[in-house]
């Protein structure tokens, strides 16, 4: 893909029926849908769908100290990440605010990282300047692009094209066992409840691999389908469901690899750690990420960045807005922690209600707060 994300245009956009994603959106350069966005979503949860995510920015890191080095500058515990294992990870600023979200896989002596197209150059620049004396070499991994395979038949499609199927979330295997340079396949815990795979294929063979997946039975689907399922699953996307004040606790990124999180709470020595530890031990995050059901009869829809209000008073911020094939219009939003789950909200021109399953009530007393209370005789 182009070094300038706004100039990228996937070869898959030339497929019959492809409708390009909006140019002002994060998925520009790829297909938004293939004429039936709701049907494409249905296929992704009942049979199989293939989604072009080739505008993702890919970074490759080699060097024998790549994992221990990454461990010291990011939020996840990755120092002992096994060959063929993956993790989600964050880079935070000094105040603990999220700057970058990445998915990383270590396989065959290389750590592959993919991240948002518009954030990738900054992440690569940050990694490059943090190397110092470590034996790690980050570079632009433009020889790989990302494709998603979703649905209960995705595993059989992978086997049909000659690939092995990773058994557990975050497991990864070579796409072609006989050819280590052919790419990799990684099982993910989202956006569908089960059977979600990221496939990193050679950029110059994207068309070829896409055709293989389609011939094997995957329905062509656009980013609309992927985003609808991601929103349903409550998974945030950097820059859409976060703003420049977001800390990891607010959007569910807390947890180690086995917890499908991006911030390990028992590791230290990374930028922003103090905020993470303080919130975990002493306080509560000021906002929470929730799924909103929007009034589909309203004239218009909210847009990303619009206020969520109660009686004209702002209590949050709208993130991704999308039409879901079963739930109708939905959105992710960061709202103030004190807002009760049953509150009727306004989101732009729409009335909105909070999905109760997305509202995690945290009543636990943190260890640090309990210790302070004991010292004060409470």
C-alpha positions in Angstrom: 0.0 0.0 0.0 1.0 3.6 -0.4 3.0 5.3 2.4 0.3 7.9 2.3 -2.9 6.2 3.6 -5.2 8.6 1.8 -3.7 7.6 -1.5 -4.1 3.8 -1.1 -6.5 1.9 -3.4 -6.8 -1.8 -2.9 -6.8 -4.0 -6.1 -9.8 -5.8 -4.6 -11.8 -2.6 -5.3 -11.8 -3.6 -8.9 -14.0 -6.6 -8.1 -17.5 -6.5 -9.6 -20.0 -4.8 -7.3 -17.4 -3.2 -5.0 -18.4 0.1 -3.5 -15.5 2.1 -2.1 -15.5 3.1 1.6 -16.0 6.9 2.2 -12.8 8.8 1.5 -13.1 10.7 4.8 -13.2 7.5 6.8 -10.6 5.2 8.2 -11.2 2.4 5.7 -10.7 4.5 2.6 -9.0 2.6 -0.2 -11.0 -0.6 0.5 -14.5 -1.8 -0.2 -17.3 -0.6 2.0 -19.7 -3.2 0.7 -20.5 -5.3 -2.4 -24.1 -4.2 -2.9 -25.7 -6.0 0.1 -24.1 -4.9 3.4 -26.7 -6.5 5.6 -26.5 -9.8 3.7 -22.7 -9.7 4.0 -23.0 -9.3 7.8 -25.4 -12.3 7.9 -22.9 -14.4 5.9 -20.1 -13.5 8.3 -22.0 -15.0 11.2 -23.7 -17.9 9.5 -21.4 -19.1 6.8 -18.2 -17.3 5.9 -17.1 -13.9 4.6 -13.9 -12.4 3.5 -13.1 -8.7 4.2 -10.4 -6.6 2.7 -8.4 -4.8 5.5 -5.3 -4.2 3.4 -5.1 -0.6 4.3 -3.9 -1.6 7.8 -0.3 -0.4 8.4 2.0 -3.3 8.8 5.3 -3.2 10.7 7.9 -6.0 10.8 10.5 -6.2 13.6 13.5 -8.5 13.5 16.4 -9.0 15.9 16.9 -11.4 18.8 15.8 -8.8 21.4 12.7 -7.7 19.7 10.2 -9.1 22.2 12.1 -8.0 25.4 12.5 -4.6 23.8 8.8 -4.3 23.0 8.0 -5.4 26.5 9.8 -2.4 28.0 8.0 0.2 25.8 4.5 -1.1 25.6 1.6 -2.1 27.9 1.3 -5.8 27.3 3.5 -8.6 28.7 5.2 -9.8 25.6 8.8 -10.6 26.7 8.1 -14.4 26.6 5.6 -14.4 23.8 6.0 -17.8 22.1 6.6 -18.4 18.4 3.2 -18.6 16.8 1.6 -16.5 19.5 -0.1 -13.1 19.2 -1.2 -10.3 21.5 -3.0 -6.9 21.5 -0.8 -4.1 22.8 -0.9 -0.3 23.4 1.5 2.6 23.4 0.5 5.2 25.9 1.7 8.8 26.5 3.2 9.9 29.8 -0.3 10.6 31.2 -1.5 7.1 30.4 -3.6 8.2 27.4 -3.8 5.8 24.4 -1.7 6.8 21.4 -1.6 3.5 19.5 -3.4 0.2 19.5 -1.7 -2.7 17.7 -2.1 -6.4 17.1 1.2 -8.3 17.0 2.2 -11.8 16.1 5.6 -13.4 16.5 6.4 -16.1 14.0 9.6 -17.5 12.5 11.9 -14.8 13.9 9.8 -11.8 12.9 7.2 -9.8 14.9 4.5 -8.6 12.7 2.4 -5.6 13.9 -0.6 -4.2 12.2 -2.3 -1.0 13.3 -4.5 1.8 11.9 -3.5 3.2 8.6 -3.3 6.8 9.7 -1.5 6.0 12.9 1.1 3.6 11.4 3.7 6.1 10.3 3.8 7.7 13.8 4.0 4.3 15.5 6.9 3.2 13.3 8.7 6.5 14.0 8.2 6.0 17.7 9.5 2.4 17.6 12.5 3.4 15.5 13.6 6.1 17.9 13.3 3.9 20.9 15.6 1.1 19.7 18.8 2.7 21.2 21.2 -0.3 21.8 18.7 -3.1 21.6 19.0 -5.8 19.0 15.7 -5.0 17.3 15.0 -3.6 13.9 11.6 -2.2 13.1 10.7 -1.4 9.5 7.7 -0.9 7.2 6.3 -4.3 6.4 4.7 -3.3 3.2 5.2 -6.8 1.7 2.2 -8.0 3.9 -1.4 -6.9 3.9 -4.3 -8.0 6.1 -7.5 -9.8 5.1 -10.2 -11.0 7.5 -12.0 -14.4 7.2 -15.1 -14.5 9.4 -17.8 -17.1 10.1 -18.3 -20.7 11.1 -17.1 -22.0 7.8 -13.9 -19.9 7.8 -11.9 -22.8 9.1 -13.0 -25.2 6.3 -12.2 -22.4 3.8 -8.7 -22.1 5.2 -8.2 -25.9 4.9 -9.5 -25.8 1.3 -6.8 -23.3 0.3 -4.1 -25.4 1.9 -3.7 -23.6 5.2 -3.8 -25.0 8.7 -6.3 -23.6 11.2 -5.0 -22.1 14.5 -6.9 -23.7 17.4 -7.1 -21.0 20.0 -7.5 -17.2 19.9 -4.2 -15.4 19.2 -2.6 -18.6 17.9 -0.9 -18.1 14.5 0.4 -20.5 11.9 2.2 -20.1 8.5 -0.3 -19.7 5.7 1.8 -22.2 3.7 3.8 -24.6 5.9 6.2 -25.3 2.9 6.8 -21.6 2.3 7.5 -19.4 5.3 7.3 -16.3 3.1 3.7 -17.0 2.1 2.2 -15.2 5.1 0.4 -16.2 8.2 -3.1 -16.9 9.6 -4.1 -15.8 13.1 -7.2 -16.7 15.0 -8.8 -13.6 16.7 -11.4 -13.4 19.5 -13.4 -10.7 17.6 -15.3 -9.3 15.8 -17.5 -12.5 15.6 -18.0 -14.5 18.7 -16.1 -17.4 17.2 -14.2 -18.2 14.1 -12.6 -14.9 13.3 -9.2 -15.0 11.5 -6.7 -12.4 10.3 -4.7 -13.5 7.3 -1.5 -11.7 6.4 -0.9 -12.4 2.7 1.8 -11.1 0.4 0.8 -7.7 -0.9 1.5 -8.6 -4.5 -0.7 -11.7 -4.2 -3.7 -10.1 -2.6 -5.9 -10.6 -5.7 -4.8 -14.2 -5.9 -5.6 -15.1 -2.3 -8.9 -13.1 -2.4 -10.0 -15.2 -5.4 -9.0 -18.4 -3.6 -11.1 -17.6 -0.6 -14.1 -16.7 -2.7 -13.8 -19.9 -4.8 -13.6 -21.9 -1.6 -16.9 -20.4 -0.5 -16.3 -17.1 1.3 -18.7 -14.3 0.5 -17.1 -11.0 -0.5 -17.9 -8.4 2.3 -16.9 -4.9 2.9 -15.7 -2.9 5.9 -19.3 -2.1 6.8 -19.8 -5.8 7.8 -16.7 -6.0 9.8 -17.4 -2.7 11.6 -21.0 -3.7 12.4 -19.8 -7.0 14.1 -17.0 -5.2 15.9 -19.5 -2.7 17.4 -21.8 -5.5 18.4 -19.0 -7.2 20.2 -18.1 -3.9 22.0 -14.5 -3.7 20.7 -13.2 -0.2 20.4 -11.3 1.2 17.4 -8.6 3.8 18.0 -9.6 7.2 16.7 -13.3 6.4 16.4 -14.2 5.1 19.8 -11.4 6.9 21.6 -10.4 10.5 21.8 -7.2 12.2 23.0 -8.2 11.8 26.6 -9.0 8.1 26.5 -7.2 5.8 29.0 -7.3 2.0 28.7 -9.7 1.4 31.6 -12.4 3.4 29.8 -12.7 1.2 26.8 -12.0 -2.4 28.0 -8.4 -2.7 27.0 -7.3 -3.9 30.5 -6.0 -7.5 30.7 -3.3 -9.8 29.7 -3.1 -11.9 26.6 -5.3 -14.8 28.0 -7.9 -12.2 29.0 -8.0 -10.7 25.4 -6.8 -7.4 26.8 -4.0 -5.0 25.8 -2.7 -3.9 29.2 -1.1 -6.4 31.6 -1.5 -5.1 35.2 1.5 -6.9 36.7 4.2 -5.6 34.5 5.9 -2.2 34.8 8.5 -0.1 33.1 6.4 1.5 30.3 5.3 5.0 29.6 2.0 5.8 31.1 2.2 2.9 33.7 1.6 5.3 36.6 -1.9 6.3 35.4 -2.8 2.7 34.8 -1.7 1.6 38.2 -3.3 4.6 40.0 -6.7 4.0 38.4 -6.5 0.2 39.0 -5.5 0.6 42.7 -7.2 3.8 43.8 -9.9 5.1 41.6 -12.4 4.4 38.8 -12.1 5.6 35.2 -14.2 8.7 34.5 -16.0 7.1 31.5 -17.1 3.7 30.3 -17.6 2.3 26.8 -21.2 1.2 26.0 -23.2 -0.1 23.1 -26.1 2.3 22.2 -29.3 1.3 20.4 -30.3 4.3 18.2 -33.9 5.3 17.2 -34.1 4.2 13.6 -37.1 6.3 12.9 -35.2 9.6 13.6 -34.4 12.0 10.8 -30.7 11.3 10.4 -28.0 9.6 12.5 -25.3 10.9 14.9 -21.7 11.2 13.7 -18.5 10.1 15.3 -17.5 12.8 17.8 -21.1 14.1 18.5 -22.1 14.6 22.1 -24.3 12.2 24.0 -26.6 14.3 26.0 -29.2 14.0 28.8 -31.6 17.0 29.0 -29.2 19.0 26.9 -26.2 18.3 29.1 -23.3 16.4 27.6 -22.5 13.1 29.3 -20.4 11.4 26.6 -19.1 11.1 23.1 -20.3 9.0 20.1 -17.8 6.7 18.5 -18.6 4.3 15.6 -22.1 4.5 14.2 -23.3 1.6 11.9 -26.4 -0.3 10.8 -26.4 -3.9 12.0 -28.4 -6.6 10.2 -30.2 -7.7 13.3 -29.9 -4.9 15.8 -30.6 -2.0 13.4 -28.7 1.3 14.0 -26.2 1.0 16.8 -23.2 2.9 18.1 -20.3 2.7 20.6 -20.0 5.6 23.0 -17.9 6.7 25.9 -20.2 8.0 28.6 -19.6 9.3 32.1 -19.4 6.5 34.6 -22.2 8.0 36.8 -24.8 7.7 34.1 -27.2 4.9 35.0 -27.9 2.1 32.5 -31.6 2.9 32.3 -31.0 6.6 31.3 -32.7 7.7 28.0 -30.0 9.5 26.0 -29.9 11.7 23.0 -27.2 11.1 20.3 -27.3 13.8 17.7 -30.8 13.7 16.2 -31.6 10.3 17.7 -32.9 9.0 21.0 -30.6 6.3 22.3 -30.6 3.6 25.0 -27.8 1.7 26.6 -27.5 -2.0 25.9 -27.5 -3.4 29.5 -25.2 -6.3 28.5 -22.5 -3.7 27.6 -22.8 -1.9 30.9 -20.3 -3.5 33.3 -21.1 -2.4 36.8 -17.8 -2.3 38.7 -18.5 -2.2 42.5 -15.2 -3.9 43.6 -13.1 -1.9 46.1 -9.5 -1.6 44.8 -6.7 -2.9 47.0 -5.1 0.5 47.2 -8.3 2.2 48.2 -9.0 -0.5 50.8 -5.5 0.0 52.3 -6.0 3.8 52.5 -9.4 3.3 54.2 -7.8 1.0 56.8 -5.1 3.5 57.6 -7.8 6.1 58.1 -9.8 3.8 60.4 -12.7 3.3 58.0 
